[in-house]
Amino acid sequence: MPQTAMPAMKLVIASPSPFARKARVALIEKAIPHDIVMDIPWNPDTAAPAHNPLGKIPVLILDDGSSVYDSRVIIQYLEAIYPEPALLPADPLQRVSHHQVEALSDGICDAVVLLTVEGKRKAKLQSRDWATRQHAKVDAGLRELARLLGENEWFVGEDMGLADIAAGCALGYVSVRLSDLDWCRAYPALAAFSDRMEQRPSFQQTRPVPQEIAEIS
Ligand SMILES: N[C@@H](CCC(=O)N[C@@H](CS)C(=O)NCC(=O)O)C(=O)O
């Protein structure tokens, strides 16, 4: 009997996006078959609004055409449908700790995205105060990540999980977008953690790649 191939889920991404990377890493760590759809959500021809009213990526498109967004919900969905290997522990308070690190890491990424987008606006529209505000969030976020990790191997408990994926993606993104920021010297244990994460196959396959985005007004 000929086997009918199951249609794979599709993940709409942008190649530099740390949020998309988080979802991609989860898919790879769980060995879930999927197809990648490349998008540039800042450009007028973006496909994102057809799948997410907020016009943001990542979006997971399921076999029935329905969408799951944003990266946090995508990971919850994957965890529910493909429980192994677990990215979240059973203990409810440990789960909260994972989500806290995820929120902190995503907040760092939000600030870096805003800085990147600000840099794409016409020079006369760019605000130095706004940039300073976002830089302060990145600095405070990195300081807190370093404090939470301490000298531990993983952020929560004894196993790699969501917190580590989220923090690893944020650190990789900061290194690419804010290459002048010498956070590795300030936080050597965090830098060693980032190196360990970048060596995982799921991270090696999802290195951030810059995209050409149109000027934003
Ligand atoms: N909280 C969202 C953030 C997603 C996000 O900000 N994506 C950016 C790309 S890195 C985007 O699509 N921005 C387009 C826009 O804001 O119009 C998530 O975790 O998925």
PDBQT file of the ligand as one rigid body, heavy atoms in Angstrom, charges set to zero:
ROOT
HETATM    1  N1  LIG A 301       5.919  38.144  21.601  1.00  0.00    +0.000 N 
HETATM    2  C1  LIG A 301       6.100  37.749  20.234  1.00  0.00    +0.000 C 
HETATM    3  C2  LIG A 301       7.110  38.703  19.564  1.00  0.00    +0.000 C 
HETATM    4  C3  LIG A 301       7.239  38.431  18.067  1.00  0.00    +0.000 C 
HETATM    5  C4  LIG A 301       7.935  39.588  17.360  1.00  0.00    +0.000 C 
HETATM    6  O1  LIG A 301       8.126  40.687  17.899  1.00  0.00    +0.000 OA
HETATM    7  N2  LIG A 301       8.294  39.340  16.097  1.00  0.00    +0.000 N 
HETATM    8  C5  LIG A 301       8.878  40.389  15.286  1.00  0.00    +0.000 C 
HETATM    9  C6  LIG A 301      10.087  39.865  14.513  1.00  0.00    +0.000 C 
HETATM   10  S1  LIG A 301      11.453  39.514  15.579  1.00  0.00    +0.000 SA
HETATM   11  C7  LIG A 301       7.857  40.812  14.237  1.00  0.00    +0.000 C 
HETATM   12  O2  LIG A 301       7.299  39.983  13.561  1.00  0.00    +0.000 OA
HETATM   13  N3  LIG A 301       7.611  42.124  14.109  1.00  0.00    +0.000 N 
HETATM   14  C8  LIG A 301       6.790  42.664  13.074  1.00  0.00    +0.000 C 
HETATM   15  C9  LIG A 301       5.939  43.806  13.552  1.00  0.00    +0.000 C 
HETATM   16  O3  LIG A 301       5.978  44.133  14.759  1.00  0.00    +0.000 OA
HETATM   17  O4  LIG A 301       5.238  44.379  12.713  1.00  0.00    +0.000 OA
HETATM   18  C10 LIG A 301       6.586  36.289  20.150  1.00  0.00    +0.000 C 
HETATM   19  O5  LIG A 301       7.146  35.812  21.155  1.00  0.00    +0.000 OA
HETATM   20  O6  LIG A 301       6.357  35.611  19.139  1.00  0.00    +0.000 OA
ENDROOT
TORSDOF 0
